[in-house]
Amino acid sequence: MRAINTHPISTLLFMLAVFFTTGVAEAQTDNPYYSRTDIKKLKVSNAEWKKILPADLYAVAREGATEQAFTGKYTDLDDPGTYYCAVCGNQLFRADAKFASTCGWPSFYEPVRKKSVIYLKDLSYGMERTEVQCGRCESHLGHIFDDGPEPTGKRYCMNSISLDFEPDHKVINDKK
């Protein structure tokens, strides 16, 4: 059996390689429902999701909470890539549909495909809005408004915590 190099630099490089090649956030390592290829609808109870998801993601995705404006990790991200549901891995948005809305949350003008998301009437907080949920696991992503740019005129205002991002260069490097 070959000995493992325990030099601090080698250990750090190994840990970074594992982190950047897995492509799965830490929150999904214990999530048996997370898949970036499966598009079948999931029927998982909130009790089960509560066991699997980190508390902050559960609060937003399953209880409809909202992260504070301008605090999300993807609010100002402008890299090419794809956004996935942080709960189930469903493909949601391409970065080229993202725009700077200055609303405090990542905003997109269209989803990747029609069934990527679903819509529900939301009458909370004394106003009428349209909630956007993941089309696969029905987790809360955010809301849609009619003040976005062309070609759709829509603004999908999403919570960063409900999203995972995969940069395009990672996908290209993985195929080599």
Backbone as ProteinMPNN parsed JSONL, in Angstrom:
{"seq_chain_A": "MRAINTHPISTLLFMLAVFFTTGVAEAQTDNPYYSRTDIKKLKVSNAEWKKILPADLYAVAREGATEQAFTGKYTDLDDPGTYYCAVCGNQLFRADAKFASTCGWPSFYEPVRKKSVIYLKDLSYGMERTEVQCGRCESHLGHIFDDGPEPTGKRYCMNSISLDFEPDHKVINDKK", "coords_chain_A": {"N_chain_A": [[0.843, -1.182, 0.0], [0.509, 2.233, -0.817], [2.057, 5.025, 0.723], [0.512, 7.959, 2.041], [1.149, 11.28, 1.214], [1.873, 13.536, 3.661], [2.617, 16.161, 3.781], [2.096, 19.576, 4.542], [1.422, 21.399, 2.401], [0.834, 19.648, 0.304], [-1.337, 18.333, 1.424], [-3.162, 20.459, 1.623], [-3.461, 21.111, -1.113], [-4.6, 18.724, -2.022], [-7.029, 18.74, -0.576], [-8.227, 21.053, -1.658], [-8.468, 20.224, -4.331], [-10.301, 18.111, -4.077], [-12.505, 19.554, -3.111], [-13.064, 21.33, -5.292], [-13.554, 19.566, -7.386], [-15.698, 17.991, -6.783], [-18.159, 19.302, -7.183], [-20.495, 19.447, -5.763], [-22.229, 21.04, -3.297], [-21.554, 21.302, 0.231], [-23.921, 21.017, 1.683], [-25.417, 19.203, 0.206], [-24.241, 16.732, 0.408], [-25.296, 14.809, 2.116], [-27.779, 14.436, 1.092], [-30.055, 12.498, -0.325], [-31.78, 13.03, -2.4], [-30.775, 14.888, -4.107], [-29.945, 15.748, -7.336], [-28.501, 16.581, -10.394], [-29.33, 15.731, -12.805], [-31.699, 14.237, -12.787], [-35.091, 14.744, -13.454], [-37.529, 14.06, -12.504], [-40.522, 14.597, -10.638], [-40.432, 15.254, -7.154], [-41.704, 13.914, -4.144], [-41.467, 14.629, -1.143], [-41.669, 14.753, 2.323], [-41.957, 17.624, 4.499], [-40.962, 17.069, 7.006], [-39.02, 15.144, 6.458], [-37.321, 16.655, 4.761], [-36.46, 18.503, 6.648], [-34.741, 17.005, 8.239], [-32.636, 16.649, 6.508], [-31.76, 19.075, 5.271], [-29.742, 22.06, 5.817], [-30.508, 24.344, 8.485], [-30.909, 27.104, 7.771], [-31.3, 27.007, 4.981], [-33.534, 25.322, 4.92], [-35.452, 26.981, 6.193], [-35.88, 29.029, 4.285], [-36.366, 27.615, 1.828], [-38.354, 25.661, 2.421], [-40.117, 26.808, 4.225], [-40.676, 29.274, 3.25], [-39.301, 31.608, 3.947], [-37.333, 34.654, 3.618], [-34.172, 35.647, 2.506], [-32.103, 38.292, 3.761], [-31.966, 41.345, 1.944], [-29.32, 42.046, -0.348], [-27.447, 40.354, 0.838], [-26.999, 37.812, -0.095], [-25.002, 35.235, -1.645], [-24.975, 35.158, -4.434], [-25.92, 37.525, -5.426], [-24.418, 39.607, -6.691], [-22.909, 38.156, -8.465], [-21.426, 37.576, -11.592], [-20.65, 35.628, -13.392], [-20.307, 33.304, -16.136], [-22.478, 30.489, -16.342], [-24.506, 27.96, -14.706], [-27.466, 27.911, -12.745], [-28.78, 26.02, -10.113], [-31.336, 24.282, -8.234], [-30.867, 24.458, -4.808], [-31.854, 22.601, -3.077], [-32.741, 20.234, -4.444], [-31.245, 19.985, -6.803], [-32.258, 20.551, -9.314], [-32.109, 21.964, -12.565], [-32.28, 25.406, -13.059], [-31.799, 28.22, -13.925], [-29.916, 29.976, -16.451], [-26.862, 31.752, -16.416], [-26.683, 33.722, -18.344], [-29.219, 34.729, -18.486], [-29.43, 36.273, -16.325], [-29.603, 39.413, -14.653], [-28.622, 42.744, -13.641], [-30.502, 43.905, -11.249], [-30.654, 45.549, -9.09], [-32.219, 45.09, -6.863], [-31.473, 43.643, -4.686], [-31.407, 40.901, -4.624], [-30.476, 37.973, -6.502], [-31.439, 38.2, -9.898], [-33.352, 37.093, -12.666], [-34.419, 36.837, -16.118], [-35.707, 34.715, -17.322], [-36.475, 31.206, -16.913], [-34.537, 28.13, -17.349], [-35.982, 26.055, -18.633], [-39.472, 25.538, -19.361], [-40.767, 23.908, -17.378], [-39.019, 24.045, -15.273], [-39.6, 25.662, -13.141], [-42.401, 26.425, -10.978], [-45.487, 28.188, -10.376], [-47.189, 30.029, -7.841], [-49.978, 31.642, -6.323], [-49.414, 34.227, -4.039], [-50.449, 35.645, -1.156], [-49.382, 36.81, 1.068], [-48.218, 39.17, 3.57], [-50.016, 41.236, 3.079], [-50.203, 41.806, 0.359], [-50.506, 41.052, -3.175], [-48.714, 38.653, -4.795], [-46.612, 36.634, -6.968], [-45.431, 33.586, -6.227], [-42.418, 31.776, -6.803], [-41.535, 28.49, -7.272], [-39.395, 25.595, -7.121], [-39.626, 23.406, -9.832], [-39.275, 20.701, -9.522], [-38.984, 19.878, -6.764], [-40.638, 21.549, -5.39], [-39.718, 23.6, -3.728], [-39.41, 26.795, -2.166], [-38.273, 29.487, -4.043], [-38.309, 32.216, -4.637], [-39.82, 35.191, -5.894], [-41.798, 36.336, -8.723], [-41.879, 39.152, -10.88], [-43.345, 41.777, -12.89], [-41.474, 43.598, -13.973], [-39.108, 43.295, -15.365], [-36.324, 43.018, -17.752], [-36.426, 43.043, -21.411], [-36.149, 39.954, -23.208], [-38.537, 39.1, -22.012], [-39.732, 40.688, -20.06], [-39.977, 40.003, -17.453], [-39.07, 39.581, -13.971], [-37.412, 37.38, -12.184], [-36.993, 37.111, -9.012], [-34.807, 35.869, -6.894], [-33.842, 33.92, -3.995], [-30.55, 33.696, -2.925], [-29.662, 31.597, -1.275], [-31.302, 29.503, -1.94], [-30.247, 28.586, -4.248], [-27.767, 26.84, -6.19], [-24.655, 27.248, -7.797], [-22.982, 26.54, -10.794], [-20.098, 27.125, -12.437], [-19.402, 27.736, -15.928], [-16.775, 27.131, -16.838], [-15.984, 25.103, -15.123], [-17.557, 22.924, -15.899], [-16.589, 22.556, -18.5], [-13.886, 21.91, -17.918], [-14.295, 19.502, -16.527], [-15.05, 17.773, -18.541], [-12.813, 17.153, -19.929]], "CA_chain_A": [[0.0, 0.0, 0.0], [1.293, 3.445, -0.961], [1.894, 6.0, 1.806], [-0.06, 9.248, 1.658], [2.02, 12.403, 1.528], [1.224, 14.363, 4.678], [3.187, 17.501, 3.763], [0.969, 20.521, 4.642], [1.039, 21.946, 1.089], [0.2, 18.556, -0.429], [-2.642, 18.115, 2.033], [-4.01, 21.576, 1.221], [-3.77, 20.948, -2.535], [-5.533, 17.607, -2.134], [-8.334, 19.181, -0.086], [-8.785, 21.97, -2.653], [-8.848, 19.433, -5.499], [-11.546, 17.413, -3.745], [-13.571, 20.557, -3.026], [-13.414, 21.883, -6.594], [-13.944, 18.553, -8.364], [-16.941, 17.31, -6.432], [-19.271, 20.004, -7.793], [-21.678, 19.363, -4.916], [-22.041, 21.804, -2.069], [-21.552, 20.502, 1.454], [-25.3, 20.759, 2.109], [-26.001, 18.115, -0.554], [-23.527, 15.47, 0.573], [-26.164, 13.859, 2.812], [-29.108, 14.599, 0.525], [-30.239, 11.448, -1.341], [-32.68, 13.507, -3.45], [-30.077, 15.886, -4.915], [-29.451, 15.263, -8.62], [-28.521, 17.586, -11.453], [-29.804, 15.109, -14.041], [-33.049, 13.699, -12.615], [-36.107, 15.803, -13.501], [-38.787, 13.538, -11.979], [-41.067, 15.303, -9.481], [-40.184, 14.653, -5.85], [-42.729, 14.042, -3.113], [-40.744, 14.416, 0.106], [-42.324, 15.518, 3.385], [-41.138, 18.644, 5.154], [-40.264, 16.418, 8.121], [-37.817, 14.529, 5.876], [-36.419, 17.744, 4.345], [-35.889, 19.124, 7.854], [-33.631, 16.152, 8.674], [-31.585, 16.662, 5.492], [-31.282, 20.41, 4.89], [-29.302, 22.995, 6.86], [-31.636, 25.106, 9.023], [-31.15, 28.344, 7.028], [-31.885, 26.626, 3.698], [-34.876, 24.814, 5.2], [-36.327, 28.116, 6.501], [-36.242, 29.71, 3.046], [-36.887, 26.713, 0.801], [-39.531, 24.889, 2.807], [-41.042, 27.62, 5.016], [-40.941, 30.511, 2.529], [-38.596, 32.773, 4.484], [-36.571, 35.405, 2.618], [-32.899, 36.138, 3.027], [-32.018, 39.747, 3.775], [-31.489, 41.935, 0.693], [-27.895, 42.341, -0.544], [-26.594, 39.482, 1.644], [-26.834, 36.523, -0.765], [-23.719, 35.036, -2.315], [-25.077, 35.283, -5.886], [-26.532, 38.798, -5.789], [-23.573, 40.354, -7.623], [-22.115, 37.254, -9.296], [-21.633, 37.836, -13.016], [-19.881, 34.619, -14.116], [-21.123, 32.393, -16.952], [-22.715, 29.207, -15.705], [-25.879, 27.5, -14.52], [-27.994, 27.914, -11.389], [-29.57, 24.83, -9.789], [-32.021, 24.304, -6.943], [-29.976, 24.007, -3.736], [-32.506, 21.509, -2.354], [-32.83, 18.981, -5.206], [-30.331, 19.954, -7.933], [-32.951, 20.832, -10.568], [-31.572, 23.084, -13.331], [-33.253, 26.497, -12.993], [-31.503, 29.421, -14.714], [-28.589, 30.187, -17.014], [-26.325, 33.047, -16.019], [-26.92, 34.738, -19.371], [-30.555, 35.284, -18.26], [-29.33, 37.049, -15.08], [-29.363, 40.833, -14.906], [-28.431, 43.575, -12.455], [-31.788, 44.547, -10.982], [-30.436, 46.395, -7.915], [-33.26, 44.844, -5.853], [-30.86, 43.011, -3.519], [-31.412, 39.455, -4.804], [-30.187, 37.62, -7.891], [-32.631, 38.311, -10.73], [-33.272, 36.465, -13.984], [-35.612, 37.152, -16.902], [-36.399, 33.493, -17.735], [-35.876, 29.946, -16.467], [-33.911, 27.293, -18.375], [-37.071, 25.409, -19.372], [-40.788, 25.885, -18.833], [-41.108, 23.148, -16.17], [-38.002, 24.208, -14.229], [-40.229, 26.335, -12.011], [-43.862, 26.502, -10.935], [-45.952, 29.465, -9.852], [-48.31, 29.99, -6.906], [-50.435, 32.936, -5.831], [-48.933, 34.505, -2.683], [-51.177, 36.785, -0.595], [-48.77, 37.172, 2.352], [-47.791, 40.549, 3.828], [-51.011, 42.184, 2.608], [-50.054, 42.129, -1.065], [-50.633, 39.913, -4.076], [-47.491, 38.379, -5.57], [-46.541, 35.284, -7.503], [-44.294, 32.842, -5.695], [-41.749, 30.853, -7.715], [-41.015, 27.3, -6.61], [-38.701, 24.617, -7.951], [-40.559, 22.521, -10.503], [-39.027, 19.302, -9.152], [-39.199, 19.587, -5.335], [-41.576, 22.545, -4.883], [-39.106, 24.466, -2.72], [-39.529, 28.232, -2.405], [-37.084, 30.118, -4.619], [-38.476, 33.663, -4.579], [-41.046, 35.696, -6.514], [-41.663, 36.876, -10.08], [-42.507, 40.459, -11.049], [-43.459, 42.211, -14.289], [-40.644, 44.786, -14.208], [-37.805, 42.849, -15.853], [-35.927, 43.46, -19.095], [-36.81, 42.23, -22.574], [-37.31, 39.744, -24.068], [-39.73, 38.604, -21.309], [-40.317, 41.694, -19.182], [-40.136, 39.379, -16.131], [-37.944, 39.569, -13.031], [-37.427, 36.274, -11.227], [-36.218, 37.607, -7.881], [-34.541, 34.608, -6.202], [-32.979, 33.876, -2.812], [-29.283, 33.012, -3.205], [-29.533, 30.372, -0.492], [-32.07, 28.454, -2.622], [-29.567, 28.287, -5.502], [-26.375, 26.401, -6.33], [-24.114, 27.748, -9.06], [-21.893, 25.774, -11.414], [-19.534, 27.941, -13.516], [-19.19, 27.034, -17.193], [-15.414, 26.606, -16.958], [-15.91, 23.84, -14.374], [-18.149, 21.898, -16.746], [-15.647, 22.32, -19.591], [-12.74, 21.205, -17.364], [-14.69, 18.15, -16.154], [-15.224, 16.943, -19.734], [-11.491, 16.828, -20.499]], "C_chain_A": [[0.88, 1.233, 0.0], [1.018, 4.412, 0.185], [1.326, 7.299, 1.259], [0.889, 10.335, 2.11], [1.286, 13.318, 2.503], [1.848, 15.752, 4.775], [2.029, 18.5, 3.748], [0.501, 21.078, 3.289], [0.327, 20.865, 0.27], [-1.206, 18.294, 0.103], [-3.611, 19.205, 1.61], [-4.414, 21.441, -0.246], [-4.758, 19.815, -2.761], [-6.937, 18.035, -1.705], [-9.002, 20.132, -1.077], [-9.246, 21.213, -3.898], [-10.159, 18.694, -5.251], [-12.709, 18.394, -3.733], [-14.016, 21.016, -4.405], [-13.823, 20.835, -7.617], [-15.234, 17.849, -8.001], [-18.139, 17.967, -7.077], [-20.549, 19.957, -6.972], [-21.383, 20.094, -3.623], [-22.151, 20.885, -0.857], [-22.965, 20.12, 1.89], [-25.901, 19.546, 1.397], [-25.32, 16.764, -0.323], [-24.363, 14.405, 1.27], [-27.601, 13.914, 2.301], [-29.316, 13.568, -0.589], [-31.127, 11.884, -2.509], [-32.004, 14.478, -4.412], [-29.521, 15.237, -6.176], [-29.552, 16.377, -9.646], [-28.982, 17.004, -12.785], [-31.232, 14.597, -13.957], [-34.063, 14.849, -12.627], [-37.477, 15.31, -13.018], [-39.204, 14.33, -10.743], [-40.771, 14.534, -8.204], [-41.378, 14.893, -4.941], [-42.069, 13.644, -1.794], [-41.405, 15.293, 1.167], [-41.373, 16.576, 3.951], [-40.383, 18.057, 6.34], [-38.962, 15.774, 7.627], [-36.824, 15.599, 5.43], [-35.739, 18.366, 5.564], [-34.709, 18.322, 8.398], [-32.413, 16.324, 7.769], [-30.943, 18.032, 5.299], [-30.735, 21.199, 6.067], [-30.484, 23.895, 7.258], [-31.937, 26.368, 8.208], [-31.757, 28.063, 5.654], [-33.31, 26.113, 3.893], [-35.855, 25.979, 5.427], [-36.785, 28.832, 5.23], [-36.97, 28.767, 2.102], [-38.196, 26.027, 1.177], [-40.555, 25.696, 3.606], [-41.32, 28.98, 4.387], [-40.311, 31.757, 3.109], [-37.844, 33.469, 3.337], [-35.257, 35.839, 3.236], [-32.87, 37.664, 2.907], [-31.429, 40.246, 2.455], [-29.998, 42.24, 0.764], [-26.966, 41.479, 0.309], [-26.293, 38.15, 0.953], [-25.554, 36.434, -1.572], [-23.79, 35.206, -3.831], [-25.654, 36.611, -6.345], [-25.726, 39.525, -6.857], [-22.718, 39.463, -8.521], [-22.456, 37.468, -10.761], [-20.837, 36.854, -13.874], [-20.805, 33.77, -14.986], [-21.281, 31.047, -16.26], [-24.197, 28.919, -15.577], [-26.232, 27.506, -13.039], [-28.941, 26.734, -11.225], [-30.288, 25.043, -8.471], [-31.078, 23.732, -5.883], [-30.562, 22.841, -2.953], [-32.423, 20.203, -3.136], [-31.905, 18.888, -6.412], [-30.968, 20.234, -9.276], [-32.344, 22.055, -11.252], [-32.639, 24.171, -13.436], [-32.993, 27.629, -13.98], [-30.098, 29.353, -15.285], [-28.142, 31.584, -16.616], [-26.559, 34.117, -17.083], [-28.346, 35.295, -19.326], [-30.591, 36.103, -16.966], [-29.061, 38.504, -15.439], [-29.247, 41.581, -13.583], [-29.711, 44.358, -12.202], [-31.709, 45.566, -9.859], [-31.505, 46.222, -6.835], [-32.701, 44.175, -4.603], [-30.834, 41.502, -3.573], [-31.038, 39.147, -6.245], [-31.48, 37.608, -8.706], [-32.362, 37.776, -12.134], [-34.526, 36.838, -14.776], [-36.319, 35.925, -17.45], [-35.7, 32.264, -17.165], [-35.295, 29.165, -17.646], [-34.955, 26.608, -19.253], [-38.38, 25.685, -18.648], [-41.091, 25.185, -17.509], [-40.035, 23.209, -15.078], [-38.595, 24.804, -12.965], [-41.748, 26.235, -12.117], [-44.245, 27.783, -10.205], [-47.167, 29.271, -8.944], [-48.691, 31.41, -6.51], [-49.987, 33.077, -4.38], [-49.622, 35.782, -2.184], [-50.603, 37.242, 0.753], [-48.385, 38.655, 2.384], [-48.744, 41.584, 3.228], [-50.867, 42.608, 1.166], [-50.24, 40.873, -1.898], [-49.369, 39.8, -4.913], [-47.6, 36.981, -6.146], [-45.255, 34.643, -6.992], [-43.741, 31.928, -6.783], [-41.177, 29.714, -6.887], [-40.269, 26.436, -7.617], [-39.739, 23.67, -8.546], [-40.381, 21.057, -10.14], [-39.402, 19.016, -7.706], [-40.154, 20.558, -4.657], [-41.013, 23.368, -3.721], [-39.236, 25.923, -3.143], [-38.196, 28.776, -2.92], [-37.131, 31.635, -4.458], [-39.808, 34.05, -5.188], [-40.744, 36.209, -7.913], [-42.461, 38.172, -10.167], [-42.482, 40.841, -12.525], [-42.63, 43.452, -14.593], [-39.23, 44.415, -14.666], [-37.508, 43.339, -17.254], [-36.536, 42.584, -20.202], [-35.809, 41.086, -22.681], [-38.587, 39.351, -23.321], [-40.449, 39.663, -20.498], [-40.516, 41.193, -17.759], [-38.872, 39.536, -15.303], [-38.177, 38.446, -12.029], [-36.458, 36.67, -10.128], [-36.019, 36.437, -6.915], [-33.675, 34.798, -4.961], [-31.709, 33.108, -3.17], [-29.188, 31.664, -2.503], [-30.281, 29.203, -1.143], [-31.401, 27.992, -3.912], [-28.177, 27.707, -5.272], [-25.922, 26.905, -7.678], [-22.964, 26.872, -9.526], [-21.349, 26.629, -12.555], [-19.291, 27.102, -14.771], [-17.803, 26.429, -17.299], [-15.236, 25.302, -16.204], [-16.447, 22.696, -15.22], [-17.193, 21.544, -17.878], [-14.448, 21.529, -19.083], [-13.073, 19.754, -17.005], [-14.793, 17.213, -17.351], [-13.892, 16.531, -20.34], [-10.962, 15.523, -19.947]], "O_chain_A": [[1.877, 1.291, 0.72], [-0.134, 4.598, 0.575], [1.632, 7.689, 0.132], [1.377, 10.322, 3.24], [0.202, 13.815, 2.199], [1.625, 16.453, 5.763], [1.064, 18.295, 3.011], [-0.703, 21.211, 3.065], [-0.676, 21.146, -0.386], [-2.141, 18.063, -0.663], [-4.759, 18.916, 1.274], [-5.581, 21.635, -0.587], [-5.655, 19.928, -3.596], [-7.918, 17.731, -2.383], [-10.206, 20.034, -1.314], [-10.297, 21.524, -4.458], [-11.028, 18.658, -6.122], [-13.774, 18.107, -4.279], [-15.216, 21.087, -4.673], [-14.401, 21.195, -8.643], [-15.814, 17.167, -8.846], [-19.065, 17.268, -7.489], [-21.596, 20.393, -7.451], [-20.403, 19.799, -2.939], [-22.77, 19.823, -0.922], [-23.182, 19.025, 2.409], [-26.813, 18.917, 1.935], [-25.798, 15.747, -0.826], [-24.158, 13.214, 1.036], [-28.528, 13.49, 2.991], [-28.801, 13.751, -1.692], [-31.214, 11.172, -3.509], [-32.593, 14.853, -5.426], [-28.728, 14.298, -6.105], [-30.584, 17.04, -9.749], [-29.02, 17.715, -13.789], [-31.915, 14.533, -14.979], [-33.904, 15.82, -11.887], [-38.467, 16.036, -13.106], [-38.372, 14.69, -9.91], [-40.849, 13.305, -8.178], [-41.988, 15.962, -4.974], [-42.107, 12.484, -1.387], [-41.67, 16.468, 0.914], [-40.152, 16.436, 3.886], [-39.277, 18.501, 6.648], [-37.932, 15.852, 8.296], [-35.626, 15.478, 5.684], [-34.561, 18.717, 5.504], [-33.775, 18.898, 8.957], [-31.279, 16.16, 8.22], [-29.723, 18.138, 5.176], [-31.202, 21.035, 7.194], [-31.359, 24.166, 6.436], [-33.106, 26.676, 7.974], [-32.635, 28.8, 5.206], [-34.198, 26.442, 3.106], [-36.969, 25.957, 4.903], [-37.953, 29.201, 5.115], [-38.064, 29.077, 1.629], [-39.058, 25.836, 0.32], [-41.726, 25.322, 3.666], [-42.109, 29.759, 4.922], [-40.744, 32.865, 2.793], [-37.739, 32.934, 2.233], [-35.229, 36.342, 4.359], [-33.538, 38.242, 2.05], [-30.504, 39.64, 1.914], [-29.483, 42.642, 1.808], [-25.802, 41.837, 0.489], [-25.4, 37.428, 1.395], [-25.078, 37.43, -2.116], [-22.75, 35.383, -4.465], [-25.86, 36.806, -7.543], [-26.297, 40.01, -7.833], [-21.881, 39.971, -9.268], [-23.628, 37.533, -11.131], [-20.395, 37.209, -14.967], [-21.957, 33.537, -14.621], [-20.336, 30.529, -15.666], [-25.032, 29.538, -16.238], [-25.414, 27.154, -12.189], [-29.791, 26.477, -12.078], [-29.889, 25.894, -7.675], [-30.549, 22.633, -6.055], [-29.833, 22.158, -2.234], [-32.075, 19.168, -2.567], [-31.784, 17.813, -7.0], [-30.285, 20.163, -10.298], [-32.092, 23.069, -10.601], [-33.767, 23.9, -13.849], [-33.863, 27.964, -14.783], [-29.201, 28.755, -14.691], [-28.963, 32.493, -16.494], [-26.628, 35.302, -16.756], [-28.655, 36.239, -20.053], [-31.653, 36.572, -16.556], [-28.371, 38.791, -16.417], [-29.713, 41.113, -12.544], [-29.972, 45.36, -12.866], [-32.625, 46.372, -9.699], [-31.681, 47.098, -5.989], [-33.37, 44.138, -3.57], [-30.296, 40.865, -2.667], [-31.26, 39.976, -7.127], [-32.495, 37.073, -8.26], [-31.291, 37.982, -12.705], [-35.572, 37.122, -14.191], [-37.417, 36.047, -17.992], [-34.487, 32.271, -16.957], [-35.538, 29.506, -18.804], [-34.824, 26.586, -20.477], [-38.389, 26.025, -17.465], [-41.626, 25.817, -16.598], [-40.132, 22.504, -14.074], [-38.157, 24.497, -11.856], [-42.302, 25.994, -13.19], [-43.428, 28.384, -9.507], [-48.053, 28.466, -9.231], [-47.828, 32.277, -6.376], [-50.159, 32.155, -3.582], [-49.403, 36.865, -2.727], [-51.26, 37.975, 1.493], [-48.249, 39.298, 1.343], [-48.322, 42.694, 2.902], [-51.362, 43.668, 0.783], [-50.143, 39.759, -1.383], [-48.999, 40.722, -5.64], [-48.542, 36.241, -5.86], [-44.15, 35.097, -7.287], [-44.494, 31.375, -7.584], [-40.436, 29.934, -5.929], [-40.492, 26.541, -8.823], [-40.626, 23.19, -7.84], [-41.262, 20.246, -10.427], [-40.07, 18.018, -7.433], [-40.449, 20.407, -3.471], [-41.758, 23.781, -2.833], [-39.178, 26.244, -4.33], [-37.143, 28.559, -2.323], [-36.112, 32.265, -4.176], [-40.804, 33.345, -5.03], [-39.593, 36.482, -8.253], [-43.556, 38.288, -9.617], [-41.701, 40.3, -13.307], [-43.049, 44.282, -15.4], [-38.272, 45.136, -14.386], [-38.339, 44.0, -17.877], [-37.088, 41.517, -19.934], [-34.668, 41.267, -22.254], [-39.643, 39.273, -23.949], [-41.653, 39.553, -20.269], [-41.147, 41.868, -16.945], [-37.763, 39.615, -15.832], [-39.027, 38.548, -11.144], [-35.242, 36.574, -10.297], [-36.946, 36.055, -6.201], [-32.872, 35.728, -4.891], [-31.787, 31.985, -3.667], [-28.686, 30.697, -3.076], [-29.931, 28.044, -0.92], [-31.918, 27.11, -4.598], [-27.501, 28.035, -4.296], [-26.72, 26.984, -8.611], [-22.085, 26.51, -8.745], [-22.049, 26.846, -13.543], [-19.01, 25.907, -14.685], [-17.661, 25.316, -17.803], [-14.419, 24.471, -16.601], [-15.855, 21.617, -15.254], [-17.003, 20.368, -18.185], [-14.024, 20.575, -19.735], [-12.23, 18.871, -17.16], [-14.642, 16.0, -17.206], [-13.854, 15.641, -21.189], [-9.867, 15.097, -20.314]]}, "name": "protein", "num_of_chains": 1, "seq": "MRAINTHPISTLLFMLAVFFTTGVAEAQTDNPYYSRTDIKKLKVSNAEWKKILPADLYAVAREGATEQAFTGKYTDLDDPGTYYCAVCGNQLFRADAKFASTCGWPSFYEPVRKKSVIYLKDLSYGMERTEVQCGRCESHLGHIFDDGPEPTGKRYCMNSISLDFEPDHKVINDKK"}
